[in-house]
Amino acid sequence: MDWTQYIDGYCERISPAYWAEPINAVTNVAFLVAAFVMWRRVRGQGVPLAMALVVILTMIGVGSYLFHTHAQVWAAIADTTPILLYILVYIFAVNRDVWGMRPVYALGLTALFIPYAALTIPVFQLVPGLGGSAAYAPVPLLILIYALLLRSRTPDTARGLAIGAGILIASIIFRALDEPTCGQFPIGTHFMWHILNATMLGWMIEVYLRAVRKVPVPIASGT
């Protein structure tokens, strides 16, 4: 594998230059802001997996920045690996602390995400317009499945998960629109993936934290 192979995958990038994607690069600060906000919420709460998710959220921001500046294979791996790690840690956390599973069972069910993704990604690849974003589509579906299964056991957590899935679906739509709308919108729409995805990841930590502390998730702002 050529670790330094150039990758041009986004509308904004028109050259291999470091700052060829300034908006895509700079908007990764959204991940760091979300991580900082949630760090302030999580610290001192005695919820180590929530703090682990905050650390991984920071890694996602750094990895994405590296990819949108260096645009090489190694940077793509630095971009996607923390995302997968966040997903796996979050699933384990919900399995163990919301469902109340023993750690070994929570870990075993978490491992099933890999075959689940392998089976569902090809299906989502058949959806017109999704393109490379099909790789992320199984995630909101899984979140909605969890929300559905938890609606009777813990409706506040189910509601929070459903909100997170909705934000993620919106972010995936913007990610998928980046190339098709490039002619009309030269900077692309990928930056909205960053902003919405950062919001969603921070919110998902909040949902987990509230579930562990048994704090209700508000139905809507101001209520």
Secondary structure, DSSP 8 states (H G I E B T S, - for coil): --TT-B---STT--SS-TTS-HHHHHTTHHHHHHHHHHHHHHTTS--HHHHHHHHHHHHHHHHHHHHHHH-BHHHHHHHHHHHHHHHHHHHHHHHHHTS---HHHHHHHHHTHHHHHHHHHHHHTTSTTTGGGGGTTHHHHHHHHHHHHHTTT-HHHHHHHHHHHHHHHHHHHHHHHTTTTTTT-TT-SHHHHHHHHHHHHHHHHHHHHHHHHT----SSTT-
